[in-house]
Every structure is written in C-alpha cells, then in structure tokens.
C-alpha cells in the first residue's frame, strides 16, 4: 500500500478522541432538543393553566346550544356565569343558586313566562337547567330593554324595578344607581370581549 493511500485511509478513520467528541456533540444536541421541546410543552401547559384559572370555561356545549336557541352571544352567557359564580355551582347569601346564580323566585318567574309547570328548586343545581333558565332570563331582559345590554345586565344583577327607575331602555352605565351593579355590568362586558378573544372556537364563534 502506497503512503498516499495509507494517509487517505487514515484521514477517513476518526481517532477515538474525535469519535468521543462526536458522540458528546450528538448527545448535547439531543439534550438541547429535548429541553427545548419540554420547555415548549410546559409553556403551553402553563399558558393553558393560567387561562383556565383567570378565565375558566366549562359546559361550553350547553352554552352554545342555549345561545343558538335563544339568539344570544355565547360569550355573554359565559361572561355572566363568570361574574356570577366563576363556573362554580354554589349558593349565595341571598339564596341564588347554581352557575348563573338564579333565585328560586326568579326561577318561578322564568317558569311562568316560559309556560313550564315542573320546576323544583333543586333543578337549579343542574348545569343544563341553570344555564337554560339564566339564558332565558337574559333574552327576556334584552327584549324588555330593546336590546340594551347595559340595561339587561343591570337588571340581571339589581332587578327590573331599579333599572326602570334608572332609565329603562335608555339606561347608560353612568346612570346605574348602585356602584356594585355598575362594577358588575363593567365586568360582564369586559369578560364578554375576553371570552370572544380567547374561546372563540369553543363557543362556536369562528374566526
């Protein structure tokens, strides 16, 4: 074998040190890729967890169905649930029940307006019934106040008697007589936009 061919063959065969360096290089690349992938996944998980804590959404199938049936913005239904209960089934000090915090008295009114005859108070713990009743009442209030969302939301919180005194169909947020009701309306309208932005697909809102 000529010295030239021997040199070529020697150049093609890496030394042990070179092979070791290559192995370590590939190992480092694999580790970096693994770390990057883990960071990417954890970032997605963290972002999802933060969103679910700060702006929770549950029962979106019921919300979509009720919004379609009652011609409501599903983001408004979600925002009212958020403002009322943060999507937790609970009872208030005033006796309001469930996700949309409906009092038995209001439920009786809804039952009478809708022509129902089978309501019992325990029904309000059922998410489907609660959201159905709350959505029915929202549609009733929007109709009563000629589509004025501020008036309808204020009435949902403070009652129709107060809203009628404050201006009825012409009510503006500045006209609301109770600071807590003003804050409630402001929160619902703010969260309505947030639900549209962050849960458009879940709520069937499309692009």
Backbone torsions as a table, in degrees:
resi	resn	phi	psi	omega
1	UNK	NA	132.5	-177.6
2	UNK	-72.5	156.2	177.0
3	UNK	-59.0	-33.4	-178.4
4	UNK	-66.1	-46.1	179.8
5	UNK	-65.4	-36.2	178.5
6	UNK	-64.7	-38.3	-179.9
7	UNK	-66.9	-40.2	179.7
8	UNK	-63.9	-46.2	179.8
9	UNK	-63.0	-36.3	178.9
10	UNK	-67.4	-33.2	-179.3
11	UNK	-71.3	-30.3	-177.8
12	UNK	-78.1	-23.7	-177.6
13	UNK	-94.9	112.8	-178.7
14	UNK	-68.4	150.3	176.6
15	UNK	-74.0	168.6	178.0
16	UNK	-59.9	-38.8	-179.8
17	UNK	-64.4	-41.5	179.0
18	UNK	-66.0	-42.6	179.2
19	UNK	-62.3	-39.0	179.5
20	UNK	-66.5	-40.7	178.4
21	UNK	-63.7	-39.2	179.1
22	UNK	-64.3	-43.1	178.6
23	UNK	-60.4	-43.8	179.4
24	UNK	-65.8	-36.5	178.0
25	UNK	-62.6	-47.1	179.8
26	UNK	-65.9	-36.6	177.5
27	UNK	-64.3	-42.4	179.3
28	UNK	-63.4	-41.2	178.2
29	UNK	-62.1	-44.7	179.7
30	UNK	-61.8	-41.9	179.2
31	UNK	-63.5	-44.9	-180.0
32	UNK	-62.4	-41.4	177.8
33	UNK	-63.6	-41.7	179.0
34	UNK	-63.7	-42.7	179.3
35	UNK	-64.8	-43.4	179.3
36	UNK	-61.5	-42.3	178.6
37	UNK	-64.8	-43.1	179.8
38	UNK	-63.0	-40.5	178.9
39	UNK	-64.8	-42.4	179.1
40	UNK	-61.6	-45.6	179.8
41	UNK	-65.6	-44.1	-178.2
42	UNK	-65.6	-34.5	178.7
43	UNK	-64.8	-41.9	177.3
44	UNK	-61.8	-45.5	-180.0
45	UNK	-62.8	-42.2	-179.8
46	UNK	-64.6	-44.5	179.7
47	UNK	-62.1	-41.5	178.9
48	UNK	-65.0	-42.7	-179.1
49	UNK	-64.0	-40.8	178.7
50	UNK	-63.7	-43.5	-179.6
51	UNK	-63.0	-42.2	-178.9
52	UNK	-67.8	-27.1	177.5
53	UNK	-80.0	-42.8	-174.7
54	UNK	-85.4	-28.1	-178.6
55	UNK	-144.1	72.6	-176.0
56	UNK	-67.8	154.6	174.2
57	UNK	-145.3	124.8	174.8
58	UNK	-136.3	163.8	176.6
59	UNK	57.6	34.9	-177.6
60	UNK	-63.9	-27.4	177.7
61	UNK	-65.6	-40.5	177.8
62	UNK	-67.6	-42.2	-179.7
63	UNK	-61.0	-46.0	179.3
64	UNK	-60.6	-44.0	-177.8
65	UNK	-64.1	-44.5	-179.7
66	UNK	-68.8	-37.7	177.9
67	UNK	-62.7	-42.5	179.4
68	UNK	-67.1	-43.4	-177.6
69	UNK	-66.6	-36.5	-173.9
70	UNK	-107.9	9.3	176.8
71	UNK	55.0	54.3	178.1
72	UNK	-119.1	158.7	171.3
73	UNK	-74.6	118.4	-179.8
74	UNK	-59.2	-28.9	177.4
75	UNK	-66.5	-30.5	176.8
76	UNK	-69.7	-42.9	177.9
77	UNK	-59.2	-47.2	179.6
78	UNK	-60.7	-40.0	-178.8
79	UNK	-67.9	-37.5	176.9
80	UNK	-65.7	-42.8	177.6
81	UNK	-60.8	-42.8	178.8
82	UNK	-59.2	-49.8	-177.2
83	UNK	-65.3	-33.9	-176.5
84	UNK	-80.8	-42.3	-169.2
85	UNK	-142.7	-2.3	-173.7
86	UNK	55.0	32.9	179.0
87	UNK	64.5	29.0	175.2
88	UNK	-113.3	132.1	176.4
89	UNK	-73.0	114.2	-174.9
90	UNK	-153.8	169.9	177.7
91	UNK	-119.4	132.2	-179.8
92	UNK	-83.9	171.1	177.4
93	UNK	-63.9	-25.3	-179.8
94	UNK	-86.6	0.4	178.7
95	UNK	90.4	6.6	176.0
96	UNK	-71.6	141.6	-170.7
97	UNK	-123.3	149.1	168.6
98	UNK	78.6	-170.9	-173.2
99	UNK	-61.6	-40.0	-178.0
100	UNK	-101.7	12.8	172.2
101	UNK	48.3	66.7	-179.1
102	UNK	-101.5	129.5	176.4
103	UNK	-78.3	153.5	176.0
104	UNK	-56.1	-34.9	179.3
105	UNK	-64.8	-44.1	177.8
106	UNK	-65.7	-38.2	178.2
107	UNK	-62.4	-37.7	177.2
108	UNK	-63.2	-40.3	178.1
109	UNK	-63.3	-45.7	179.4
110	UNK	-61.1	-43.2	179.5
111	UNK	-60.6	-42.1	-179.1
112	UNK	-68.5	-43.2	-179.5
113	UNK	-65.6	-35.9	-176.6
114	UNK	-87.1	-5.4	178.6
115	UNK	82.9	13.0	179.0
116	UNK	-79.4	159.6	-178.1
117	UNK	-139.2	8.9	-171.9
118	UNK	-117.8	8.1	-174.3
119	UNK	-66.3	136.0	167.6
120	UNK	-130.9	150.6	-173.3
121	UNK	-55.7	-36.5	-178.6
122	UNK	-62.5	-19.4	178.2
123	UNK	-60.0	-27.3	-174.8
124	UNK	-69.6	-11.7	175.1
125	UNK	-83.2	-10.7	178.2
126	UNK	-83.9	118.2	-176.8
127	UNK	-54.8	-40.0	-178.0
128	UNK	-65.0	-44.9	179.6
129	UNK	-68.9	-42.3	-178.5
130	UNK	-61.7	-47.6	-179.8
131	UNK	-67.3	-35.5	177.2
132	UNK	-62.8	-46.4	179.7
133	UNK	-65.6	-46.1	-179.8
134	UNK	-61.9	-40.2	179.0
135	UNK	-67.8	-39.4	177.0
136	UNK	-59.7	-43.6	-178.0
137	UNK	-68.2	-37.6	176.3
138	UNK	-61.9	-44.2	178.8
139	UNK	-63.9	-40.4	177.2
140	UNK	-59.6	-44.5	-178.3
141	UNK	-68.8	-38.7	177.5
142	UNK	-63.7	-40.2	177.0
143	UNK	-65.7	-42.1	-178.5
144	UNK	-61.4	-36.7	-176.3
145	UNK	-108.2	31.2	171.3
146	UNK	53.2	39.4	176.8
147	UNK	81.8	3.7	-179.9
148	UNK	-73.8	103.8	-176.4
149	UNK	-63.6	-37.8	179.8
150	UNK	-61.7	-46.4	-180.0
151	UNK	-65.2	-42.2	-178.7
152	UNK	-64.2	-43.9	-179.4
153	UNK	-69.3	-38.3	177.3
154	UNK	-62.9	-40.0	179.2
155	UNK	-68.7	-35.0	176.9
156	UNK	-60.6	-35.0	-177.6
157	UNK	-89.0	-42.4	-170.1
158	UNK	-115.1	-4.2	178.3
159	UNK	96.8	153.7	-177.6
160	UNK	-69.5	-32.4	-179.9
161	UNK	-58.9	-45.8	179.1
162	UNK	-65.2	-44.7	-178.8
163	UNK	-63.3	-39.3	177.6
164	UNK	-60.2	-39.9	179.1
165	UNK	-69.7	-31.7	-176.6
166	UNK	-81.4	-13.4	179.2
167	UNK	144.9	-9.2	175.9
168	UNK	58.5	-126.6	-175.9
169	UNK	-65.3	-19.0	-179.8
170	UNK	-96.9	7.5	-175.5
171	UNK	-61.6	132.4	170.7
172	UNK	-112.2	161.0	-175.7
173	UNK	-57.2	-37.0	-179.0
174	UNK	-67.3	-18.8	-178.3
175	UNK	-84.4	-11.9	-176.1
176	UNK	-66.0	127.2	-171.7
177	UNK	-78.8	-21.2	-178.4
178	UNK	-105.7	125.6	177.7
179	UNK	-56.8	-38.0	-178.8
180	UNK	-67.7	-32.9	177.8
181	UNK	-73.3	-37.8	174.7
182	UNK	-59.9	-44.6	179.3
183	UNK	-64.6	-37.8	178.8
184	UNK	-62.8	-49.7	-179.6
185	UNK	-60.7	-44.1	179.5
186	UNK	-60.9	-42.0	-179.8
187	UNK	-65.2	-44.9	-179.1
188	UNK	-62.6	-45.5	-179.6
189	UNK	-63.6	-38.9	177.7
190	UNK	-65.3	-46.2	-178.7
191	UNK	-70.3	-28.7	176.3
192	UNK	-58.7	-46.1	177.4
193	UNK	-64.6	-39.3	-179.5
194	UNK	-64.8	-41.9	178.6
195	UNK	-66.2	-36.5	176.1
196	UNK	-61.9	-41.9	-177.2
197	UNK	-72.3	-44.1	-169.5
198	UNK	-96.1	-19.2	-176.8
199	UNK	-130.5	32.6	-176.3
200	UNK	-56.3	-46.7	-178.8
201	UNK	-66.7	-44.7	-179.2
202	UNK	-61.2	-32.6	-176.9
203	UNK	-95.0	5.4	176.7
204	UNK	72.5	27.8	-176.7
205	UNK	-92.6	-9.8	179.0
206	UNK	70.1	-158.0	-178.8
207	UNK	-80.3	NA	NA
